[in-house]
Amino acid sequence: MFGPHGPSLRELAVQALSSVERGYDLLAPKFDHTPFRTPDSVLCAVTSALARTGPYDDGLDLCCGTGAGVEVLAEVCRRSVTGVDFSDGMLQVARRRVRGQEPRLAWVRADARALPFAPAFDLVVSFGAFGHFLPRELPGLFAQVHSVLRPGGRFVFPAVAPPRPSSPAYWMLLGFDAAMRVRNAVWRPPFVMYYRAFRLGEVRGELERAGFRVELRALSEFGRRRDGSPHVRMVVARRPGAC
């Protein structure tokens, strides 16, 4: 599942029994060799979509991990790019990976639920991080993103259509979430990572309550399902105001 350069079963077990922060510190050196990293196909599709709506000046990658989203921002932002994550291990790997763009790049260690920024960005992106936030945390998280965007700024992230109950992927994700709930019921500190808790309809409502105007755009590179709905959407949440 992870390939020869990915973490061993023992390493994964140690990480899963740690806190989220400590677990990602441990996973960081091998993170890019796991399925947890957002696929390049999704990153490229989002880059292309943003290039058609930009350019942008200053971008923030929320929960940047090892920097894949920062590389997306570097393609579409003219002035500055910032990556923020609460895992020092992930930031260390990111600094090494994206070292060539250092003059306009900044890395900040901080919790996404308490961002240390003024309204300094006109684009915020995030890739694959929302499973680490419980549904009750989303209002505060989205309020933080709203607070760091300039008027007219956009909060953008991809949303993959959930698998159907008839597919093996549905039962695999259901089993994973169930296992995590059992783990968190019997072990401390908790490790919050739930694949099925981030539901697009509920998320759109929370974004609107946080003050965003929300648009869903199909990423045509991934085609459509039998019912005509896109396999992958790009959520574009705009803070009202001047562009």
Stockholm file with secondary structure:
# STOCKHOLM 1.0

chainA/1-243         MFGPHGPSLRELAVQALSSVERGYDLLAPKFDHTPFRTPDSVLCAVTSALARTGPYDDGLDLCCGTGAGVEVLAEVCRRSVTGVDFSDGMLQVARRRVRGQEPRLAWVRADARALPFAPAFDLVVSFGAFGHFLPRELPGLFAQVHSVLRPGGRFVFPAVAPPRPSSPAYWMLLGFDAAMRVRNAVWRPPFVMYYRAFRLGEVRGELERAGFRVELRALSEFGRRRDGSPHVRMVVARRPGAC
#=GR chainA/1-243 SS CCCTTSCCHHHHHHHHTSCHHHHHHHHGGGGGGSTTSCCHHHHHHHHHHHHHHCCEEEEEEETCTTSHHHHHHHHHEEEEEEEEESCHHHHHHHHHHTGGGGGGEEEEECCTTSCCCCSCEEEEECCSCGGGSCGGGHHHHHHHHHHHEEEEEEEEEEEECCCCTTSHHHHHHHHHHHHHHHHHHHSSSCCCCCSSSCCHHHHHHHHHHTTCEEEEEECGGGCBCTTSCBSEEEEEEECSSCC
#=GC SS_cons         CCCTTSCCHHHHHHHHTSCHHHHHHHHGGGGGGSTTSCCHHHHHHHHHHHHHHCCEEEEEEETCTTSHHHHHHHHHEEEEEEEEESCHHHHHHHHHHTGGGGGGEEEEECCTTSCCCCSCEEEEECCSCGGGSCGGGHHHHHHHHHHHEEEEEEEEEEEECCCCTTSHHHHHHHHHHHHHHHHHHHSSSCCCCCSSSCCHHHHHHHHHHTTCEEEEEECGGGCBCTTSCBSEEEEEEECSSCC
//
